[in-house]
Amino acid sequence: MQKKQSLLTMNCRPLLAAALAGAVSLTSVAEPAKKAVSLDECIQLALQKNLDIRISWFAPELTQLSLEASYGAYDPEFSFGLQRRFDKSPGTQISPGVFANPVDQESKSFTSSLGGILPTGTRYSLNGNVSRYDAGGGISYNGGPSVTLTQPLLKDFWTDGTRLSIQLSRKTLKQDDLAVRSQVIATVTDVQVAYYNLAASREAVGVQEKALELAERSLAENKKRGEVGAMAPLEEKQ
């Protein structure tokens, strides 16, 4: 029985050693490596990782998209249409028992238009149509272009809904850009203040350590003086 226990103990020792080695390695890996970081590197990291700056970037992008969408009102519109019509009329009675031949009538028409609005508020429309008419073997064509321009003189002369939307989007875009710039300046300022405060704190700790070292040295010298009788016990305690 004792031999079996000793064998089990011997077999478990390598496993325990491996587990301890793994735990030590994990502990060493988990410890972060120390690295000196300059002020410029801190500012760069803050600009890359700061969530407030990332969120503020979305506002000018959305406003820019809205501004580009507002210019879509000036895109021209094109339309066309094709129509065909066929009529057949029965022959009319000329005299008792005598009828005229039936008449077949066919008409085709094609229409197209191009229109839109200009930044000055002027509305334009270019239209064109062509028709073909066939009645009883006789064919005729007609059609022609037309141009229409409409310029408001009172209502919508100085501004309209489209121009007002574009102006508002431009001003909003400037505000969003200034907001992003303000956020960047605030972040950089906070990083600089924190960096210099940390540097001042480290220097203060160094000064306190030096003062403690001098106090300990003075205490050791005073103890030696007290031991040789060069200093009174009361002065040594003080």
CORCORGI-V810948 format. One record per backbone hydrogen bond with DSSP energy under -0.5 kcal/mol. NH is the residue of the N-H (numbers start at 1). CO is the residue of the C=O. Records with the same first field share a line. If there is no record, write none. Layout:
NH=CO + CO
//
This chain:
5=1
6=2
7=3
8=4
9=5
10=6
11=7
12=8
13=9
14=10
15=11
16=12
17=13
18=14
19=15
20=16
21=17
22=18
23=19
24=20
25=21
26=22
27=23
28=24
29=25
30=26
31=27
42=38
43=39
44=40
45=41
46=42
47=43
48=44
49=45
50=46
54=50
55=51
56=52
57=53
58=54 + 55
59=55
60=56
61=57
62=58
63=59
64=60
65=61
66=62
67=63
68=64
69=65
70=66
71=67
72=69
73=70
74=71
75=72
77=115
79=113
81=111
83=109
85=107
87=105
89=103
94=92 + 98
95=98
98=95
100=92
103=89
104=102
105=87
106=134
107=85
108=132
109=83
110=130
111=81
112=128
113=79
114=126
115=77
116=124
118=122
121=118
123=150
124=116
125=148
126=114
127=125 + 146
128=112
129=144
130=110
131=142
132=108
133=140
134=106
135=138
136=104
138=135
139=137
140=133
142=131
144=129
146=127
148=125
150=123
152=150
157=154
164=160
165=161
166=162
167=163
168=164
169=165
170=166
171=167
172=168
173=169
174=170
175=171
176=172
177=173
178=174
179=175
180=176
181=177
182=178
183=179
184=180
185=181
186=182
187=183
188=184
189=185
190=186
191=187
192=188
193=189
194=190
195=191
196=192
197=193
198=194
199=195
200=196
201=197
202=198
203=199
204=200
205=201
206=202
207=203
208=204
209=205
210=206
211=207
212=208
213=209
214=210
215=211
216=212
217=213
218=214
219=215
220=216
221=217
222=218
223=219
224=220
225=221
226=222
227=223
228=224
229=225
230=225
231=225
236=232
237=233
238=234
//
